[in-house]
Amino acid sequence: MADYHSTTYVPVTLPEVFAYLTDASHLPEYLHRMREAHATAPDVVHTTATLPDGATVESDAAWHVDEGRKRISWSSGPNGEYHGELKIHETAETTKIMLHLHTPHDRDDEVQRSADDALAQIRAAVSHDVSAM
């Protein structure tokens, strides 16, 4: 089992960042293997992703938005063994996004790079969305 952490700061208000992140349809914009994601029921997201070998997989994942604590958590796999959380906090001039990911697999540097890349993509997407308004 392995845990991964990544943090970024974005020059966008917390409400704008949280609105972007709570919309599951944005997942493919920052998760490079994700091809499609959409809510199918409260707290459930259906996803389609491409695996490293090129195979396509579809699955449902638990997806919980905690509006009061500004957190988004998810889990999938048997007994939710793959799970994670995004915590969003407003600082003096930025919004801080913290990612925690837990996998049932041994530590893999590629997963850490993917986590860091996901936050970089989120930063670019929310910064662009706000500048376009």
C-alpha positions as CSV (number, residue, x, y, z in Angstrom):
1,M,0.0,0.0,0.0
2,A,1.2,3.5,-0.7
3,D,0.1,7.1,0.0
4,Y,0.8,10.1,-2.2
5,H,0.6,13.8,-1.4
6,S,0.8,16.9,-3.5
7,T,0.0,20.6,-2.9
8,T,-0.5,23.6,-5.2
9,Y,-1.6,27.2,-4.8
10,V,-3.8,28.9,-7.3
11,P,-4.5,32.7,-7.7
12,V,-8.2,32.1,-7.7
13,T,-10.8,32.4,-5.0
14,L,-11.9,29.3,-3.0
15,P,-15.5,29.4,-4.2
16,E,-14.3,29.3,-7.9
17,V,-11.8,26.5,-7.3
18,F,-14.3,24.5,-5.3
19,A,-17.0,24.9,-7.9
20,Y,-14.6,23.6,-10.6
21,L,-13.4,20.7,-8.6
22,T,-16.9,19.5,-7.4
23,D,-18.0,19.1,-11.0
24,A,-17.0,15.5,-11.8
25,S,-17.3,16.2,-15.5
26,H,-14.0,18.1,-15.2
27,L,-12.0,15.0,-14.1
28,P,-10.7,14.2,-17.6
29,E,-9.3,17.8,-17.8
30,Y,-6.7,17.0,-15.1
31,L,-6.5,13.2,-14.9
32,H,-4.6,12.1,-18.1
33,R,-6.0,8.5,-18.2
34,M,-9.6,9.6,-17.6
35,R,-11.7,9.9,-20.8
36,E,-15.1,10.6,-19.3
37,A,-16.7,11.2,-15.9
38,H,-20.2,12.1,-14.9
39,A,-22.4,11.9,-11.8
40,T,-24.9,9.1,-12.1
41,A,-26.5,9.4,-8.6
42,P,-25.8,11.4,-5.5
43,D,-22.3,10.5,-4.3
44,V,-21.6,8.3,-7.4
45,V,-19.5,9.1,-10.4
46,H,-19.2,6.8,-13.5
47,T,-15.8,7.0,-15.2
48,T,-14.2,5.7,-18.4
49,A,-10.4,5.5,-18.4
50,T,-7.6,4.2,-20.6
51,L,-5.1,1.9,-18.9
52,P,-1.3,1.9,-19.6
53,D,-1.8,-1.1,-21.9
54,G,-4.4,0.7,-23.9
55,A,-7.4,-1.1,-22.5
56,T,-10.5,0.9,-21.7
57,V,-12.2,0.4,-18.3
58,E,-15.5,1.8,-16.9
59,S,-16.4,1.9,-13.3
60,D,-18.4,3.6,-10.7
61,A,-16.7,5.4,-7.8
62,A,-18.0,6.9,-4.6
63,W,-17.7,10.7,-4.8
64,H,-18.5,12.8,-1.8
65,V,-18.5,16.6,-1.6
66,D,-18.3,18.2,1.8
67,E,-19.4,21.7,1.2
68,G,-18.8,22.9,4.8
69,R,-15.2,21.5,5.1
70,K,-14.4,22.2,1.4
71,R,-13.3,18.7,0.8
72,I,-13.9,16.2,-2.0
73,S,-13.3,12.5,-1.3
74,W,-13.6,9.5,-3.5
75,S,-13.1,5.7,-3.4
76,S,-13.2,2.7,-5.7
77,G,-12.2,-0.9,-5.9
78,P,-13.2,-3.6,-3.5
79,N,-13.8,-2.1,0.0
80,G,-12.7,1.3,-1.3
81,E,-9.1,0.3,-1.2
82,Y,-8.2,3.1,-3.7
83,H,-9.2,6.4,-2.2
84,G,-8.3,10.0,-2.0
85,E,-9.2,13.4,-0.9
86,L,-8.8,17.0,-2.1
87,K,-8.8,19.7,0.6
88,I,-9.2,23.3,-0.4
89,H,-8.3,26.2,1.8
90,E,-8.2,29.9,1.2
91,T,-5.0,31.7,2.1
92,A,-4.3,35.5,2.2
93,E,-3.9,35.8,-1.6
94,T,-4.4,32.3,-3.0
95,T,-6.3,29.1,-2.7
96,K,-4.4,26.0,-1.5
97,I,-5.3,22.6,-2.9
98,M,-4.0,19.5,-1.1
99,L,-4.2,16.1,-2.6
100,H,-4.0,12.8,-0.7
101,L,-4.2,9.5,-2.6
102,H,-4.0,6.0,-1.2
103,T,-3.5,2.9,-3.4
104,P,-3.4,-0.8,-2.5
105,H,-0.2,-1.1,-4.6
106,D,3.5,-0.7,-3.7
107,R,5.0,2.8,-4.0
108,D,5.4,4.0,-7.6
109,D,7.1,7.2,-8.6
110,E,4.9,7.4,-11.7
111,V,1.8,7.7,-9.5
112,Q,3.5,10.6,-7.6
113,R,4.3,12.3,-10.9
114,S,0.7,11.8,-12.0
115,A,-0.6,13.4,-8.8
116,D,1.7,16.4,-9.2
117,D,0.7,16.7,-12.8
118,A,-3.0,16.6,-11.9
119,L,-2.6,19.5,-9.6
120,A,-0.6,21.4,-12.2
121,Q,-3.5,20.8,-14.7
122,I,-6.1,21.9,-12.1
123,R,-4.0,25.1,-11.5
124,A,-3.9,25.8,-15.2
125,A,-7.6,25.1,-15.7
126,V,-9.0,27.2,-12.9
127,S,-6.6,30.1,-13.7
128,H,-7.6,30.0,-17.4
129,D,-11.4,29.7,-16.5
130,V,-11.2,32.8,-14.3
131,S,-9.2,34.8,-16.8
132,A,-11.8,34.0,-19.5
133,M,-14.6,35.5,-17.5
